[in-house]
Amino acid sequence: MRYELLLLPDEMSPLLNLDVDQDGSFTIEEAKQKESELKEFVSRGLSVKADGAELQAKLGSMEMIEQGLGIPMIKLNFDYNFGKEVKELAIKYNLLFTNVSPTHHNFATITSLDGSTSEHDFDRSHPMLKLYMDPHSPQAIVDRMIKIPSWILLVSLLLLIAAILLAVRGLYLKKMKTKRRRK
């Protein structure tokens, strides 16, 4: 698996002092001087598990790119080797959710072998992403059910209560109608 991690130098610099020459800008050469610190930082904050076993990342490459409207980003390409067929992949993203950048977000785009993609937003409240190679597995189904928003469950419960009350009211009115006919 190739994990392409894009990070803002401005968010990283306070933690790793990426601007080595202190000129107010950041270059790929400076990033390469801090390569071991970057790898260590990422290994502390990014966990990838295949079927519950922690995988070690191998840094494939590092480059500076521009994202969107010319925003400079550090692109780190990590390679993970499963060594076997995997049923479940869990990614825990816990980078920069500190006092340095408490509102930090990172987005994952998952590209499947068939070319389809899905998105996941990592933030302080949602640092975990589980991927199932078989979406019909019992665990995948349970996880999807658990992720139903609580407001949907509340509305469903209220509708159920309203339906029960209407049924009871209908039975009561039917009983009252029957009593009146008997008189």
N, C-alpha and C positions, 0 to 999 in steps of 0.2 A: 504494500500500500504506500502511495506517495501522499504525504501530508504537506501541503503548501501553506506555510504560516506567514501572514503579512502583519507586520507590526509598525506602528508609527515611531520613528526615532525620537520625537519629542516626548512620548510617554516612556520610552526606554531609557533615555539619557539620564534622568535623575537617579535611576537605580544602578546603571552600569557605567556612567560617565563616558558615553560614546563619542563625545566631541573631544578626541584625544589632544588635538593641537589647540583647543580652546579658541577657535576662530569664529564660533557662532554657527557653523554649518557642519554637516555630517556627510562623510563620503564612504564609499564601499571599502576603501583602503583602511579607514578607521574601524569599520565593522570587522574586517578581517583581523585586525590587531586585537580585537575583543572577542574573537570567535569562541575561545574556550569558555569565557564568561557567559556569552550568549547561550551556548549549548547547555551549560550548567543551569542557567536561569530557566530555560525552557524545560529541561528535564525535571526541575522542581515543581513547575506549575502546569505541566501537560502530561497526563497519564493516559496511555493507550493499553487496553487489556483485550486479549482475544480469549474467549471462553474462560475468563477469570484470571488468566496468566498475564502478568505485566510484560510488555514488550519493550525492548530497548531500541531507541531511535538511532539511526545513523544519519548524520548530516550529509546530504548529497551535494548541495550547493547553496550559495548565498549570493544575493545580488540586490542592488538598489533598483527599484522600479517607480514609475509614477502611476498613481491610481486616480481615477476620476478627473478632477480639474487640476492636474499637476501636483497632487499631494505625494511627496516622497515617502516611500515605504521600504522597509527591510523585508525581503522575501527570503525565507529560509525553507529549503526543501528537505524534509525528513523522510527517510525510507524506513518502513517497518516490514520485517519478514516474519510471516506467520509460521512457516515451516510445515503446515498441515492445513487441512480444510477447517474452516472456522464457522461456528454456528452463531456466535454472538460477539459483537465488537462494542466495547464501551470506551468512550472518550470523556475524560474529565478535564475540563479547561479551567484552570485557576490562575491565569496570568493577569497581573496588574489589578486584581480586585483588592487593592490595598488603599491606604490613605493617599497614595500618589495619584491614583486614577480610579476612584470608587465607582464612577459611572461608565467605566470601560465596557465596550461591547466588541465582540468579534463574531464573525459570521462564518458558518461552515456551509459549503456547497458540496453535497455528496453526489458524485457522478458514478452511476452504476455501469456495469459492463455493457448493458444494452443502450447506453447513451442518455438514459433518463436522469434527471437531477432533482434533488430536493434540498431545501434550505433549513438551517437551524441557527438560531441566534443565541450565542453564549453571552450571558451576563451574570451578575452576582447572584441572581435568583434562579438562574437556569444554567449551571455549570456542567451538566451531564448530558451526554448524547449516547443513546443505545441504538445500535443497528443490528437487525436480525437478518441473517442470510435467507431464512425461511420466514416470511411475514405471517405465515399461518401456524407457526409453532405456538404451543400453549402459552409460553412466557411472553411472546410478542403480543398476543391477544390480551392477556392480563394487563400488560403495560399500557396498551392503547386504551383499555377501559378505565384505568386509574387516571389517565391524563384528561378525562372528561372534565371540563370546567365545572366548578362547584355551583355556579348559577344555573347551569342546565339541570343539575340534580335537584336543586331547590325548586325550580319551576315545575319539573316533573312531579315532585312530591306534592306541590300545591295543586296541580291539576288532578292528581290522583285523589286527594282529599276532597276537592270540589266534586269530582265524579261520584264519590261515595256519598257525600251529602245530598246530591241531587237524586241518587238512587233511593236513599232513605226517605227523602221528602216525597218522592213519587209513590213509594210504598205506603207512607202515612196518608197521603191524599186518597189513594185507592181504598184504603181501609175505611177512611171517613166517608167516602162516597157509598161504600157498601153498607155502613151503619145507617146512613140517612135513608137508603132505599128500604131497609127493613122496617123502619118506623112508619 
